[in-house]
Amino acid sequence: MMLRAKIKKGVIKILFNPAFSGKIVRLLVRIHQKSYSYVGMFATASEGGLHPKHRLMNYHKFFVDNVNEGESVLDVGCGNGALLRDVALKTKSFAVGVELSADNVLSARGRVSDLSNVKVIETDIWKYKEDRQFDVIILSNVLEHIDQRPALLRFLNENFKPNKFLIRVPMFEREWLVPYKKEIGIEWRLDQTHQIEYTEDELKNELNRAELAIQSIQFKWGEIYIVAIPARENY
């Protein structure tokens, strides 16, 4: 028994030596990062192609609650069309989803095929032209993928003259592991295509540069939800 206790104590001493522990934690963090993406992939497949976050987070509610019946809507980066469908059912007015991925466009068109007030356009938002204004512009988990974010917001504002923007982005400060991963040089983003994952100050700064004023802000499920209005609305 004494020998076993000594061996256990020796193993613990080795494992919890800072240098050795550092190697273990780096390995575990890499596994955590990789497994996160696989969990999302297989969870989506297990639910027939729609990520369970739509159901569990109920994030559609934020957008639906902030769209009024009769308002026209532009959903930038509409993805698979699940959110676009719910919003279109609420507004009963003209709704457009713009999406770059051909696979997503196919999926989105299938989801809204029974709605006569909705169309899904396959194009880059910078190239999208529409001879009309939109009351509401939606950017749900889109801004973080864009390099020139304030420029895009100004472009949308100037071209489509919306009354408000509904924005959802991932938070950098969602949990301690995010800055820890970044500190030790391991991929920390939820998605490697993200140009940024926001702190509150970073998002406020970008909206200010785009001349948008924050009407309301919420923090939920590690994400930031904002209703923003063009500065002209303040005059």
Secondary structure as UniProt FT lines:
FT   HELIX           2..15
FT   HELIX           18..46
FT   TURN            47..48
FT   HELIX           53..57
FT   HELIX           60..65
FT   TURN            69..70
FT   STRAND          73..76
FT   TURN            79..80
FT   HELIX           82..91
FT   STRAND          95..99
FT   HELIX           102..111
FT   TURN            112..114
FT   TURN            116..117
FT   STRAND          118..122
FT   HELIX           125..127
FT   STRAND          136..140
FT   HELIX           143..145
FT   HELIX           149..160
FT   STRAND          164..171
FT   HELIX           172..174
FT   HELIX           177..183
FT   TURN            184..185
FT   TURN            192..193
FT   HELIX           200..209
FT   TURN            210..211
FT   STRAND          212..220
FT   TURN            221..222
FT   STRAND          223..230
FT   HELIX           231..234
//
